[in-house]
Amino acid sequence: MIVCIAEKPSVARDIAEVLGAHTRKEGYIEGNGYQVTWTFGHLCTLKEPHEYTPSWKSWSLSSLPMIPPRFGIKLINDSGIEKQFHIIEKLMHPLGPDCFSRLAIRHQYGHKRLRRHSVYLF
């Protein structure tokens, strides 16, 4: 299976249509050797200052600038986003860390067409 991750559900539906994937599952569409899933824009956000150092929870001008040694990210605290993240995680797990497929649909002059299909190795 090739897993494709789209920015949002409507784009995932367009990609699935182009790829011939028509079986709707919980959080993704499958078929023709593809599993097309989606995010909801952003799944993650930067950590809050107090998540780096508790003393940054309440701050004053004297504590500025607040620059952590390394910026971190966290999953957005939303049950729908958490559910979709775990669906993506489940789909990507069997593939291993070396494979990621990316597709993009371009809407131009009212036509849908496949713009790019590439495999990235991390």
Biopython code that builds the backbone (N, CA, C, O; Angstrom):
import numpy as np
from Bio.PDB.StructureBuilder import StructureBuilder

atoms = [
    (1, "MET", "N", (0.836, -1.193, 0.000)),
    (1, "MET", "CA", (0.000, 0.000, 0.000)),
    (1, "MET", "C", (0.870, 1.243, 0.000)),
    (1, "MET", "O", (1.927, 1.282, 0.630)),
    (2, "ILE", "N", (0.414, 2.241, -0.707)),
    (2, "ILE", "CA", (1.049, 3.552, -0.683)),
    (2, "ILE", "C", (0.119, 4.479, 0.086)),
    (2, "ILE", "O", (-1.062, 4.593, -0.242)),
    (3, "VAL", "N", (0.647, 5.134, 1.101)),
    (3, "VAL", "CA", (-0.136, 6.045, 1.927)),
    (3, "VAL", "C", (0.074, 7.467, 1.429)),
    (3, "VAL", "O", (1.208, 7.916, 1.264)),
    (4, "CYS", "N", (-1.016, 8.163, 1.195)),
    (4, "CYS", "CA", (-0.981, 9.559, 0.760)),
    (4, "CYS", "C", (-1.673, 10.392, 1.829)),
    (4, "CYS", "O", (-2.768, 10.053, 2.278)),
    (5, "ILE", "N", (-1.034, 11.479, 2.235)),
    (5, "ILE", "CA", (-1.595, 12.351, 3.264)),
    (5, "ILE", "C", (-1.910, 13.694, 2.630)),
    (5, "ILE", "O", (-1.026, 14.365, 2.096)),
    (6, "ALA", "N", (-3.167, 14.076, 2.692)),
    (6, "ALA", "CA", (-3.616, 15.352, 2.129)),
    (6, "ALA", "C", (-3.803, 16.373, 3.244)),
    (6, "ALA", "O", (-3.897, 16.023, 4.420)),
    (7, "GLU", "N", (-3.854, 17.629, 2.852)),
    (7, "GLU", "CA", (-3.995, 18.724, 3.806)),
    (7, "GLU", "C", (-5.349, 18.729, 4.498)),
    (7, "GLU", "O", (-5.448, 19.096, 5.668)),
    (8, "LYS", "N", (-6.395, 18.322, 3.780)),
    (8, "LYS", "CA", (-7.745, 18.340, 4.342)),
    (8, "LYS", "C", (-8.596, 17.285, 3.647)),
    (8, "LYS", "O", (-8.217, 16.791, 2.584)),
    (9, "PRO", "N", (-9.745, 16.931, 4.233)),
    (9, "PRO", "CA", (-10.571, 15.861, 3.677)),
    (9, "PRO", "C", (-11.002, 16.072, 2.219)),
    (9, "PRO", "O", (-11.014, 15.114, 1.446)),
    (10, "SER", "N", (-11.347, 17.278, 1.835)),
    (10, "SER", "CA", (-11.801, 17.511, 0.457)),
    (10, "SER", "C", (-10.685, 17.231, -0.550)),
    (10, "SER", "O", (-10.942, 16.696, -1.629)),
    (11, "VAL", "N", (-9.466, 17.585, -0.206)),
    (11, "VAL", "CA", (-8.327, 17.314, -1.090)),
    (11, "VAL", "C", (-8.066, 15.808, -1.129)),
    (11, "VAL", "O", (-7.729, 15.266, -2.182)),
    (12, "ALA", "N", (-8.217, 15.134, 0.002)),
    (12, "ALA", "CA", (-8.042, 13.682, 0.042)),
    (12, "ALA", "C", (-9.058, 12.991, -0.870)),
    (12, "ALA", "O", (-8.719, 12.033, -1.564)),
    (13, "ARG", "N", (-10.301, 13.474, -0.869)),
    (13, "ARG", "CA", (-11.319, 12.886, -1.750)),
    (13, "ARG", "C", (-10.930, 13.058, -3.215)),
    (13, "ARG", "O", (-11.102, 12.138, -4.014)),
    (14, "ASP", "N", (-10.406, 14.232, -3.571)),
    (14, "ASP", "CA", (-9.971, 14.477, -4.954)),
    (14, "ASP", "C", (-8.816, 13.553, -5.337)),
    (14, "ASP", "O", (-8.800, 12.991, -6.432)),
    (15, "ILE", "N", (-7.858, 13.401, -4.433)),
    (15, "ILE", "CA", (-6.713, 12.521, -4.700)),
    (15, "ILE", "C", (-7.191, 11.081, -4.855)),
    (15, "ILE", "O", (-6.782, 10.382, -5.782)),
    (16, "ALA", "N", (-8.055, 10.643, -3.946)),
    (16, "ALA", "CA", (-8.572, 9.275, -4.002)),
    (16, "ALA", "C", (-9.303, 9.018, -5.317)),
    (16, "ALA", "O", (-9.177, 7.945, -5.907)),
    (17, "GLU", "N", (-10.053, 9.992, -5.761)),
    (17, "GLU", "CA", (-10.776, 9.846, -7.032)),
    (17, "GLU", "C", (-9.807, 9.653, -8.190)),
    (17, "GLU", "O", (-10.009, 8.777, -9.031)),
    (18, "VAL", "N", (-8.769, 10.454, -8.235)),
    (18, "VAL", "CA", (-7.773, 10.358, -9.302)),
    (18, "VAL", "C", (-7.052, 9.006, -9.253)),
    (18, "VAL", "O", (-6.749, 8.420, -10.292)),
    (19, "LEU", "N", (-6.781, 8.520, -8.041)),
    (19, "LEU", "CA", (-6.040, 7.268, -7.878)),
    (19, "LEU", "C", (-6.912, 6.015, -8.008)),
    (19, "LEU", "O", (-6.397, 4.900, -8.081)),
    (20, "GLY", "N", (-8.206, 6.204, -8.035)),
    (20, "GLY", "CA", (-9.098, 5.052, -8.128)),
    (20, "GLY", "C", (-9.349, 4.374, -6.794)),
    (20, "GLY", "O", (-9.695, 3.193, -6.756)),
    (21, "ALA", "N", (-9.181, 5.094, -5.713)),
    (21, "ALA", "CA", (-9.473, 4.574, -4.370)),
    (21, "ALA", "C", (-10.898, 4.988, -4.017)),
    (21, "ALA", "O", (-11.207, 6.179, -3.982)),
    (22, "HIS", "N", (-11.764, 4.019, -3.756)),
    (22, "HIS", "CA", (-13.184, 4.348, -3.565)),
    (22, "HIS", "C", (-13.791, 3.786, -2.284)),
    (22, "HIS", "O", (-14.947, 4.080, -1.980)),
    (23, "THR", "N", (-13.038, 2.981, -1.521)),
    (23, "THR", "CA", (-13.577, 2.379, -0.308)),
    (23, "THR", "C", (-13.311, 3.292, 0.879)),
    (23, "THR", "O", (-12.164, 3.495, 1.277)),
    (24, "ARG", "N", (-14.390, 3.842, 1.442)),
    (24, "ARG", "CA", (-14.252, 4.752, 2.585)),
    (24, "ARG", "C", (-14.090, 3.960, 3.877)),
    (24, "ARG", "O", (-14.861, 3.049, 4.177)),
    (25, "LYS", "N", (-13.076, 4.334, 4.619)),
    (25, "LYS", "CA", (-12.799, 3.732, 5.927)),
    (25, "LYS", "C", (-12.836, 4.849, 6.964)),
    (25, "LYS", "O", (-13.071, 6.010, 6.628)),
    (26, "GLU", "N", (-12.606, 4.497, 8.214)),
    (26, "GLU", "CA", (-12.575, 5.489, 9.290)),
    (26, "GLU", "C", (-11.304, 6.322, 9.184)),
    (26, "GLU", "O", (-10.233, 5.858, 9.577)),
    (27, "GLY", "N", (-11.399, 7.546, 8.660)),
    (27, "GLY", "CA", (-10.258, 8.451, 8.574)),
    (27, "GLY", "C", (-9.417, 8.333, 7.321)),
    (27, "GLY", "O", (-8.396, 9.012, 7.209)),
    (28, "TYR", "N", (-9.811, 7.494, 6.372)),
    (28, "TYR", "CA", (-9.061, 7.383, 5.117)),
    (28, "TYR", "C", (-9.913, 6.700, 4.046)),
    (28, "TYR", "O", (-10.967, 6.135, 4.336)),
    (29, "ILE", "N", (-9.438, 6.765, 2.818)),
    (29, "ILE", "CA", (-10.089, 6.137, 1.675)),
    (29, "ILE", "C", (-9.078, 5.174, 1.069)),
    (29, "ILE", "O", (-7.909, 5.519, 0.897)),
    (30, "GLU", "N", (-9.531, 3.961, 0.744)),
    (30, "GLU", "CA", (-8.616, 2.921, 0.306)),
    (30, "GLU", "C", (-9.045, 2.349, -1.035)),
    (30, "GLU", "O", (-10.231, 2.308, -1.364)),
    (31, "GLY", "N", (-8.052, 1.909, -1.799)),
    (31, "GLY", "CA", (-8.337, 1.209, -3.044)),
    (31, "GLY", "C", (-7.221, 1.354, -4.047)),
    (31, "GLY", "O", (-6.445, 2.308, -3.998)),
    (32, "ASN", "N", (-7.145, 0.388, -4.971)),
    (32, "ASN", "CA", (-6.174, 0.438, -6.062)),
    (32, "ASN", "C", (-4.730, 0.539, -5.557)),
    (32, "ASN", "O", (-3.878, 1.121, -6.229)),
    (33, "GLY", "N", (-4.457, -0.025, -4.381)),
    (33, "GLY", "CA", (-3.103, 0.000, -3.834)),
    (33, "GLY", "C", (-2.761, 1.254, -3.048)),
    (33, "GLY", "O", (-1.600, 1.461, -2.697)),
    (34, "TYR", "N", (-3.753, 2.098, -2.763)),
    (34, "TYR", "CA", (-3.527, 3.362, -2.054)),
    (34, "TYR", "C", (-4.405, 3.459, -0.817)),
    (34, "TYR", "O", (-5.509, 2.917, -0.774)),
    (35, "GLN", "N", (-3.898, 4.155, 0.176)),
    (35, "GLN", "CA", (-4.665, 4.585, 1.337)),
    (35, "GLN", "C", (-4.476, 6.095, 1.398)),
    (35, "GLN", "O", (-3.369, 6.584, 1.623)),
    (36, "VAL", "N", (-5.563, 6.823, 1.198)),
    (36, "VAL", "CA", (-5.506, 8.286, 1.164)),
    (36, "VAL", "C", (-6.142, 8.814, 2.441)),
    (36, "VAL", "O", (-7.322, 8.575, 2.701)),
    (37, "THR", "N", (-5.361, 9.527, 3.231)),
    (37, "THR", "CA", (-5.839, 10.078, 4.488)),
    (37, "THR", "C", (-5.617, 11.587, 4.489)),
    (37, "THR", "O", (-5.166, 12.145, 3.488)),
    (38, "TRP", "N", (-5.923, 12.243, 5.586)),
    (38, "TRP", "CA", (-5.867, 13.705, 5.611)),
    (38, "TRP", "C", (-5.554, 14.223, 7.009)),
    (38, "TRP", "O", (-5.658, 13.511, 8.008)),
    (39, "THR", "N", (-5.174, 15.465, 7.033)),
    (39, "THR", "CA", (-5.030, 16.199, 8.289)),
    (39, "THR", "C", (-6.158, 17.227, 8.295)),
    (39, "THR", "O", (-7.031, 17.192, 7.428)),
    (40, "PHE", "N", (-6.147, 18.112, 9.235)),
    (40, "PHE", "CA", (-7.109, 19.221, 9.286)),
    (40, "PHE", "C", (-6.305, 20.510, 9.333)),
    (40, "PHE", "O", (-6.433, 21.291, 10.276)),
    (41, "GLY", "N", (-5.478, 20.733, 8.320)),
    (41, "GLY", "CA", (-4.564, 21.867, 8.345)),
    (41, "GLY", "C", (-3.371, 21.489, 9.205)),
    (41, "GLY", "O", (-2.443, 20.830, 8.736)),
    (42, "HIS", "N", (-3.395, 21.905, 10.467)),
    (42, "HIS", "CA", (-2.291, 21.603, 11.380)),
    (42, "HIS", "C", (-2.721, 20.569, 12.400)),
    (42, "HIS", "O", (-3.800, 20.671, 12.984)),
    (43, "LEU", "N", (-1.883, 19.584, 12.610)),
    (43, "LEU", "CA", (-2.111, 18.600, 13.669)),
    (43, "LEU", "C", (-1.299, 18.947, 14.907)),
    (43, "LEU", "O", (-1.633, 18.530, 16.016)),
    (44, "CYS", "N", (-0.226, 19.716, 14.711)),
    (44, "CYS", "CA", (0.696, 20.042, 15.807)),
    (44, "CYS", "C", (0.864, 21.551, 15.938)),
    (44, "CYS", "O", (0.563, 22.317, 15.023)),
    (45, "THR", "N", (1.348, 21.943, 17.089)),
    (45, "THR", "CA", (1.634, 23.340, 17.373)),
    (45, "THR", "C", (2.902, 23.408, 18.219)),
    (45, "THR", "O", (3.356, 22.394, 18.748)),
    (46, "LEU", "N", (3.464, 24.593, 18.342)),
    (46, "LEU", "CA", (4.627, 24.763, 19.213)),
    (46, "LEU", "C", (4.224, 24.601, 20.673)),
    (46, "LEU", "O", (3.106, 24.939, 21.061)),
    (47, "LYS", "N", (5.130, 24.089, 21.463)),
    (47, "LYS", "CA", (4.880, 23.981, 22.903)),
    (47, "LYS", "C", (4.773, 25.380, 23.509)),
    (47, "LYS", "O", (5.362, 26.343, 23.019)),
    (48, "GLU", "N", (4.006, 25.454, 24.583)),
    (48, "GLU", "CA", (3.869, 26.706, 25.337)),
    (48, "GLU", "C", (5.117, 26.922, 26.193)),
    (48, "GLU", "O", (5.787, 25.951, 26.545)),
    (49, "PRO", "N", (5.446, 28.169, 26.535)),
    (49, "PRO", "CA", (6.655, 28.432, 27.324)),
    (49, "PRO", "C", (6.758, 27.602, 28.600)),
    (49, "PRO", "O", (7.826, 27.074, 28.909)),
    (50, "HIS", "N", (5.645, 27.483, 29.352)),
    (50, "HIS", "CA", (5.696, 26.725, 30.619)),
    (50, "HIS", "C", (5.931, 25.229, 30.422)),
    (50, "HIS", "O", (6.251, 24.526, 31.381)),
    (51, "GLU", "N", (5.777, 24.737, 29.200)),
    (51, "GLU", "CA", (6.055, 23.321, 28.940)),
    (51, "GLU", "C", (7.560, 23.058, 28.801)),
    (51, "GLU", "O", (8.001, 21.910, 28.840)),
    (52, "TYR", "N", (8.334, 24.119, 28.641)),
    (52, "TYR", "CA", (9.799, 24.003, 28.632)),
    (52, "TYR", "C", (10.344, 24.184, 30.041)),
    (52, "TYR", "O", (11.164, 23.394, 30.510)),
    (53, "THR", "N", (9.880, 25.230, 30.707)),
    (53, "THR", "CA", (10.354, 25.587, 32.045)),
    (53, "THR", "C", (9.162, 26.079, 32.862)),
    (53, "THR", "O", (8.534, 27.067, 32.480)),
    (54, "PRO", "N", (8.836, 25.424, 33.969)),
    (54, "PRO", "CA", (7.671, 25.833, 34.761)),
    (54, "PRO", "C", (7.694, 27.304, 35.186)),
    (54, "PRO", "O", (6.638, 27.918, 35.342)),
    (55, "SER", "N", (8.876, 27.865, 35.372)),
    (55, "SER", "CA", (8.951, 29.268, 35.802)),
    (55, "SER", "C", (8.481, 30.232, 34.712)),
    (55, "SER", "O", (8.256, 31.410, 34.987)),
    (56, "TRP", "N", (8.330, 29.742, 33.477)),
    (56, "TRP", "CA", (7.858, 30.599, 32.384)),
    (56, "TRP", "C", (6.329, 30.673, 32.325)),
    (56, "TRP", "O", (5.784, 31.331, 31.439)),
    (57, "LYS", "N", (5.630, 30.013, 33.249)),
    (57, "LYS", "CA", (4.168, 30.054, 33.237)),
    (57, "LYS", "C", (3.673, 31.479, 33.490)),
    (57, "LYS", "O", (2.786, 31.965, 32.788)),
    (58, "SER", "N", (4.237, 32.135, 34.478)),
    (58, "SER", "CA", (3.947, 33.557, 34.668)),
    (58, "SER", "C", (5.284, 34.280, 34.494)),
    (58, "SER", "O", (6.285, 33.906, 35.104)),
    (59, "TRP", "N", (5.288, 35.284, 33.684)),
    (59, "TRP", "CA", (6.558, 35.902, 33.343)),
    (59, "TRP", "C", (6.491, 37.413, 33.493)),
    (59, "TRP", "O", (5.423, 38.004, 33.656)),
    (60, "SER", "N", (7.649, 38.002, 33.433)),
    (60, "SER", "CA", (7.764, 39.465, 33.498)),
    (60, "SER", "C", (8.775, 39.883, 32.436)),
    (60, "SER", "O", (9.396, 39.037, 31.792)),
    (61, "LEU", "N", (8.931, 41.157, 32.263)),
    (61, "LEU", "CA", (9.891, 41.648, 31.267)),
    (61, "LEU", "C", (11.307, 41.166, 31.558)),
    (61, "LEU", "O", (12.117, 40.993, 30.647)),
    (62, "SER", "N", (11.592, 40.953, 32.831)),
    (62, "SER", "CA", (12.947, 40.498, 33.179)),
    (62, "SER", "C", (13.231, 39.060, 32.726)),
    (62, "SER", "O", (14.392, 38.670, 32.604)),
    (63, "SER", "N", (12.183, 38.276, 32.479)),
    (63, "SER", "CA", (12.398, 36.890, 32.031)),
    (63, "SER", "C", (12.490, 36.773, 30.506)),
    (63, "SER", "O", (12.695, 35.683, 29.972)),
    (64, "LEU", "N", (12.340, 37.878, 29.828)),
    (64, "LEU", "CA", (12.433, 37.857, 28.358)),
    (64, "LEU", "C", (13.882, 37.979, 27.905)),
    (64, "LEU", "O", (14.663, 38.613, 28.613)),
    (65, "PRO", "N", (14.279, 37.436, 26.815)),
    (65, "PRO", "CA", (13.474, 36.598, 25.926)),
    (65, "PRO", "C", (13.406, 35.166, 26.444)),
    (65, "PRO", "O", (14.330, 34.679, 27.096)),
    (66, "MET", "N", (12.302, 34.508, 26.144)),
    (66, "MET", "CA", (12.122, 33.097, 26.502)),
    (66, "MET", "C", (12.501, 32.263, 25.284)),
    (66, "MET", "O", (11.698, 32.083, 24.367)),
    (67, "ILE", "N", (13.695, 31.772, 25.284)),
    (67, "ILE", "CA", (14.174, 30.976, 24.153)),
    (67, "ILE", "C", (14.629, 29.620, 24.685)),
    (67, "ILE", "O", (15.653, 29.529, 25.362)),
    (68, "PRO", "N", (13.876, 28.576, 24.382)),
    (68, "PRO", "CA", (14.280, 27.244, 24.862)),
    (68, "PRO", "C", (15.517, 26.758, 24.114)),
    (68, "PRO", "O", (15.811, 27.253, 23.026)),
    (69, "PRO", "N", (16.238, 25.805, 24.676)),
    (69, "PRO", "CA", (17.432, 25.275, 24.001)),
    (69, "PRO", "C", (17.078, 24.654, 22.647)),
    (69, "PRO", "O", (17.857, 24.718, 21.695)),
    (70, "ARG", "N", (15.884, 24.051, 22.583)),
    (70, "ARG", "CA", (15.397, 23.471, 21.330)),
    (70, "ARG", "C", (13.881, 23.601, 21.317)),
    (70, "ARG", "O", (13.222, 23.192, 22.273)),
    (71, "PHE", "N", (13.316, 24.163, 20.251)),
    (71, "PHE", "CA", (11.878, 24.309, 20.167)),
    (71, "PHE", "C", (11.234, 22.946, 19.974)),
    (71, "PHE", "O", (11.759, 22.099, 19.251)),
    (72, "GLY", "N", (10.097, 22.739, 20.622)),
    (72, "GLY", "CA", (9.388, 21.470, 20.532)),
    (72, "GLY", "C", (7.990, 21.669, 19.990)),
    (72, "GLY", "O", (7.452, 22.776, 19.988)),
    (73, "ILE", "N", (7.414, 20.574, 19.531)),
    (73, "ILE", "CA", (6.037, 20.620, 19.046)),
    (73, "ILE", "C", (5.213, 19.615, 19.836)),
    (73, "ILE", "O", (5.739, 18.684, 20.446)),
    (74, "LYS", "N", (3.908, 19.832, 19.803)),
    (74, "LYS", "CA", (2.988, 18.918, 20.473)),
    (74, "LYS", "C", (1.735, 18.799, 19.624)),
    (74, "LYS", "O", (1.424, 19.676, 18.819)),
    (75, "LEU", "N", (1.033, 17.714, 19.815)),
    (75, "LEU", "CA", (-0.232, 17.489, 19.143)),
    (75, "LEU", "C", (-1.249, 18.491, 19.679)),
    (75, "LEU", "O", (-1.314, 18.720, 20.887)),
    (76, "ILE", "N", (-2.035, 19.084, 18.804)),
    (76, "ILE", "CA", (-3.067, 20.030, 19.232)),
    (76, "ILE", "C", (-4.084, 19.281, 20.088)),
    (76, "ILE", "O", (-4.494, 18.171, 19.750)),
    (77, "ASN", "N", (-4.482, 19.891, 21.189)),
    (77, "ASN", "CA", (-5.398, 19.257, 22.140)),
    (77, "ASN", "C", (-6.839, 19.350, 21.632)),
    (77, "ASN", "O", (-7.590, 20.254, 21.996)),
    (78, "ASP", "N", (-7.196, 18.394, 20.787)),
    (78, "ASP", "CA", (-8.532, 18.329, 20.214)),
    (78, "ASP", "C", (-8.808, 16.857, 19.912)),
    (78, "ASP", "O", (-7.989, 16.199, 19.271)),
    (79, "SER", "N", (-9.929, 16.338, 20.357)),
    (79, "SER", "CA", (-10.190, 14.902, 20.211)),
    (79, "SER", "C", (-10.237, 14.460, 18.747)),
    (79, "SER", "O", (-9.781, 13.361, 18.429)),
    (80, "GLY", "N", (-10.774, 15.281, 17.857)),
    (80, "GLY", "CA", (-10.813, 14.945, 16.434)),
    (80, "GLY", "C", (-9.430, 14.888, 15.814)),
    (80, "GLY", "O", (-9.130, 14.000, 15.016)),
    (81, "ILE", "N", (-8.586, 15.849, 16.190)),
    (81, "ILE", "CA", (-7.209, 15.879, 15.680)),
    (81, "ILE", "C", (-6.417, 14.698, 16.231)),
    (81, "ILE", "O", (-5.661, 14.057, 15.501)),
    (82, "GLU", "N", (-6.591, 14.411, 17.524)),
    (82, "GLU", "CA", (-5.894, 13.267, 18.127)),
    (82, "GLU", "C", (-6.315, 11.964, 17.445)),
    (82, "GLU", "O", (-5.473, 11.110, 17.166)),
    (83, "LYS", "N", (-7.603, 11.810, 17.178)),
    (83, "LYS", "CA", (-8.104, 10.600, 16.511)),
    (83, "LYS", "C", (-7.494, 10.461, 15.115)),
    (83, "LYS", "O", (-7.044, 9.379, 14.737)),
    (84, "GLN", "N", (-7.479, 11.562, 14.346)),
    (84, "GLN", "CA", (-6.932, 11.502, 12.996)),
    (84, "GLN", "C", (-5.424, 11.248, 13.019)),
    (84, "GLN", "O", (-4.909, 10.523, 12.169)),
    (85, "PHE", "N", (-4.722, 11.830, 13.972)),
    (85, "PHE", "CA", (-3.288, 11.591, 14.110)),
    (85, "PHE", "C", (-3.014, 10.103, 14.312)),
    (85, "PHE", "O", (-2.101, 9.550, 13.699)),
    (86, "HIS", "N", (-3.801, 9.455, 15.169)),
    (86, "HIS", "CA", (-3.592, 8.030, 15.438)),
    (86, "HIS", "C", (-3.946, 7.169, 14.228)),
    (86, "HIS", "O", (-3.345, 6.114, 14.024)),
    (87, "ILE", "N", (-4.913, 7.605, 13.424)),
    (87, "ILE", "CA", (-5.229, 6.898, 12.176)),
    (87, "ILE", "C", (-4.032, 6.984, 11.226)),
    (87, "ILE", "O", (-3.626, 5.980, 10.642)),
    (88, "ILE", "N", (-3.473, 8.177, 11.076)),
    (88, "ILE", "CA", (-2.293, 8.355, 10.208)),
    (88, "ILE", "C", (-1.132, 7.522, 10.727)),
    (88, "ILE", "O", (-0.440, 6.855, 9.958)),
    (89, "GLU", "N", (-0.924, 7.566, 12.033)),
    (89, "GLU", "CA", (0.155, 6.788, 12.657)),
    (89, "GLU", "C", (-0.015, 5.298, 12.353)),
    (89, "GLU", "O", (0.955, 4.615, 12.025)),
    (90, "LYS", "N", (-1.247, 4.798, 12.464)),
    (90, "LYS", "CA", (-1.538, 3.381, 12.197)),
    (90, "LYS", "C", (-1.262, 3.048, 10.728)),
    (90, "LYS", "O", (-0.710, 1.988, 10.433)),
    (91, "LEU", "N", (-1.636, 3.935, 9.810)),
    (91, "LEU", "CA", (-1.411, 3.683, 8.386)),
    (91, "LEU", "C", (0.074, 3.702, 8.036)),
    (91, "LEU", "O", (0.527, 2.916, 7.204)),
    (92, "MET", "N", (0.831, 4.595, 8.667)),
    (92, "MET", "CA", (2.254, 4.736, 8.355)),
    (92, "MET", "C", (3.104, 3.664, 9.026)),
    (92, "MET", "O", (4.175, 3.337, 8.516)),
    (93, "HIS", "N", (2.669, 3.111, 10.142)),
    (93, "HIS", "CA", (3.485, 2.170, 10.903)),
    (93, "HIS", "C", (3.983, 0.973, 10.085)),
    (93, "HIS", "O", (5.173, 0.666, 10.155)),
    (94, "PRO", "N", (3.132, 0.280, 9.312)),
    (94, "PRO", "CA", (3.639, -0.874, 8.568)),
    (94, "PRO", "C", (4.669, -0.514, 7.503)),
    (94, "PRO", "O", (5.446, -1.371, 7.082)),
    (95, "LEU", "N", (4.684, 0.735, 7.064)),
    (95, "LEU", "CA", (5.604, 1.148, 6.008)),
    (95, "LEU", "C", (7.018, 1.345, 6.516)),
    (95, "LEU", "O", (7.975, 1.264, 5.746)),
    (96, "GLY", "N", (7.155, 1.602, 7.794)),
    (96, "GLY", "CA", (8.477, 1.865, 8.355)),
    (96, "GLY", "C", (8.856, 3.321, 8.141)),
    (96, "GLY", "O", (8.148, 4.060, 7.457)),
    (97, "PRO", "N", (9.974, 3.733, 8.727)),
    (97, "PRO", "CA", (10.366, 5.146, 8.689)),
    (97, "PRO", "C", (10.952, 5.600, 7.361)),
    (97, "PRO", "O", (11.179, 6.798, 7.187)),
    (98, "ASP", "N", (11.207, 4.703, 6.417)),
    (98, "ASP", "CA", (11.913, 5.075, 5.199)),
    (98, "ASP", "C", (11.016, 5.448, 4.025)),
    (98, "ASP", "O", (11.525, 5.826, 2.970)),
    (99, "CYS", "N", (9.709, 5.354, 4.175)),
    (99, "CYS", "CA", (8.847, 5.575, 3.017)),
    (99, "CYS", "C", (7.744, 6.568, 3.339)),
    (99, "CYS", "O", (7.073, 6.461, 4.365)),
    (100, "PHE", "N", (7.569, 7.520, 2.461)),
    (100, "PHE", "CA", (6.503, 8.503, 2.598)),
    (100, "PHE", "C", (6.085, 8.925, 1.201)),
    (100, "PHE", "O", (6.924, 9.320, 0.392)),
    (101, "SER", "N", (4.817, 8.844, 0.919)),
    (101, "SER", "CA", (4.327, 9.199, -0.404)),
    (101, "SER", "C", (3.568, 10.512, -0.317)),
    (101, "SER", "O", (2.818, 10.744, 0.631)),
    (102, "ARG", "N", (3.764, 11.361, -1.305)),
    (102, "ARG", "CA", (3.120, 12.667, -1.295)),
    (102, "ARG", "C", (2.444, 12.922, -2.634)),
    (102, "ARG", "O", (3.043, 12.738, -3.694)),
    (103, "LEU", "N", (1.212, 13.340, -2.570)),
    (103, "LEU", "CA", (0.459, 13.678, -3.769)),
    (103, "LEU", "C", (-0.164, 15.044, -3.580)),
    (103, "LEU", "O", (-0.483, 15.446, -2.462)),
    (104, "ALA", "N", (-0.330, 15.735, -4.657)),
    (104, "ALA", "CA", (-1.021, 17.019, -4.585)),
    (104, "ALA", "C", (-1.969, 17.132, -5.768)),
    (104, "ALA", "O", (-1.636, 16.737, -6.885)),
    (105, "ILE", "N", (-3.135, 17.667, -5.517)),
    (105, "ILE", "CA", (-4.099, 17.917, -6.585)),
    (105, "ILE", "C", (-4.102, 19.410, -6.850)),
    (105, "ILE", "O", (-4.108, 20.219, -5.922)),
    (106, "ARG", "N", (-4.098, 19.753, -8.078)),
    (106, "ARG", "CA", (-4.094, 21.150, -8.461)),
    (106, "ARG", "C", (-5.417, 21.480, -9.140)),
    (106, "ARG", "O", (-5.797, 20.843, -10.122)),
    (107, "HIS", "N", (-6.100, 22.461, -8.621)),
    (107, "HIS", "CA", (-7.345, 22.907, -9.219)),
    (107, "HIS", "C", (-7.011, 24.081, -10.130)),
    (107, "HIS", "O", (-6.658, 25.163, -9.660)),
    (108, "GLN", "N", (-7.121, 23.863, -11.403)),
    (108, "GLN", "CA", (-6.775, 24.914, -12.351)),
    (108, "GLN", "C", (-7.800, 24.895, -13.476)),
    (108, "GLN", "O", (-8.002, 23.868, -14.123)),
    (109, "TYR", "N", (-8.430, 26.005, -13.701)),
    (109, "TYR", "CA", (-9.437, 26.119, -14.753)),
    (109, "TYR", "C", (-10.559, 25.097, -14.568)),
    (109, "TYR", "O", (-11.120, 24.600, -15.545)),
    (110, "GLY", "N", (-10.883, 24.784, -13.308)),
    (110, "GLY", "CA", (-11.977, 23.876, -13.032)),
    (110, "GLY", "C", (-11.661, 22.410, -13.238)),
    (110, "GLY", "O", (-12.546, 21.571, -13.065)),
    (111, "HIS", "N", (-10.439, 22.069, -13.600)),
    (111, "HIS", "CA", (-10.078, 20.674, -13.830)),
    (111, "HIS", "C", (-9.240, 20.157, -12.671)),
    (111, "HIS", "O", (-8.459, 20.891, -12.065)),
    (112, "LYS", "N", (-9.422, 18.894, -12.383)),
    (112, "LYS", "CA", (-8.605, 18.244, -11.361)),
    (112, "LYS", "C", (-7.573, 17.413, -12.087)),
    (112, "LYS", "O", (-7.906, 16.647, -12.991)),
    (113, "ARG", "N", (-6.330, 17.562, -11.697)),
    (113, "ARG", "CA", (-5.310, 16.723, -12.307)),
    (113, "ARG", "C", (-4.190, 16.460, -11.312)),
    (113, "ARG", "O", (-3.936, 17.251, -10.404)),
    (114, "LEU", "N", (-3.551, 15.362, -11.504)),
    (114, "LEU", "CA", (-2.467, 14.969, -10.615)),
    (114, "LEU", "C", (-1.258, 15.830, -10.903)),
    (114, "LEU", "O", (-0.791, 15.882, -12.041)),
    (115, "ARG", "N", (-0.743, 16.506, -9.889)),
    (115, "ARG", "CA", (0.400, 17.375, -10.088)),
    (115, "ARG", "C", (1.713, 16.686, -9.793)),
    (115, "ARG", "O", (2.664, 16.817, -10.565)),
    (116, "ARG", "N", (1.788, 15.959, -8.700)),
    (116, "ARG", "CA", (3.064, 15.374, -8.331)),
    (116, "ARG", "C", (2.858, 14.079, -7.570)),
    (116, "ARG", "O", (1.965, 13.973, -6.730)),
    (117, "HIS", "N", (3.667, 13.124, -7.862)),
    (117, "HIS", "CA", (3.680, 11.886, -7.088)),
    (117, "HIS", "C", (5.136, 11.509, -6.894)),
    (117, "HIS", "O", (5.828, 11.146, -7.845)),
    (118, "SER", "N", (5.586, 11.597, -5.676)),
    (118, "SER", "CA", (6.979, 11.266, -5.433)),
    (118, "SER", "C", (7.114, 10.535, -4.118)),
    (118, "SER", "O", (6.263, 10.648, -3.236)),
    (119, "VAL", "N", (8.171, 9.798, -3.998)),
    (119, "VAL", "CA", (8.473, 9.073, -2.774)),
    (119, "VAL", "C", (9.684, 9.722, -2.145)),
    (119, "VAL", "O", (10.706, 9.904, -2.806)),
    (120, "TYR", "N", (9.582, 10.073, -0.884)),
    (120, "TYR", "CA", (10.675, 10.707, -0.161)),
    (120, "TYR", "C", (11.270, 9.711, 0.805)),
    (120, "TYR", "O", (10.541, 9.002, 1.500)),
    (121, "LEU", "N", (12.565, 9.652, 0.856)),
    (121, "LEU", "CA", (13.265, 8.820, 1.830)),
    (121, "LEU", "C", (13.877, 9.724, 2.871)),
    (121, "LEU", "O", (14.612, 10.650, 2.527)),
    (122, "PHE", "N", (13.592, 9.480, 4.133)),
    (122, "PHE", "CA", (14.133, 10.291, 5.218)),
    (122, "PHE", "C", (15.374, 9.642, 5.767)),
    (122, "PHE", "O", (15.987, 10.169, 6.695)),
]
sb = StructureBuilder()
sb.init_structure("model")
sb.init_model(0)
sb.init_chain("A")
sb.init_seg("    ")
for serial, (resi, resn, name, xyz) in enumerate(atoms, 1):
    if name == "N":
        sb.init_residue(resn, " ", resi, " ")
    sb.init_atom(name, np.array(xyz, "f"), 0.0, 1.0, " ", f" {name:<3s}", serial, name[0])
structure = sb.get_structure()
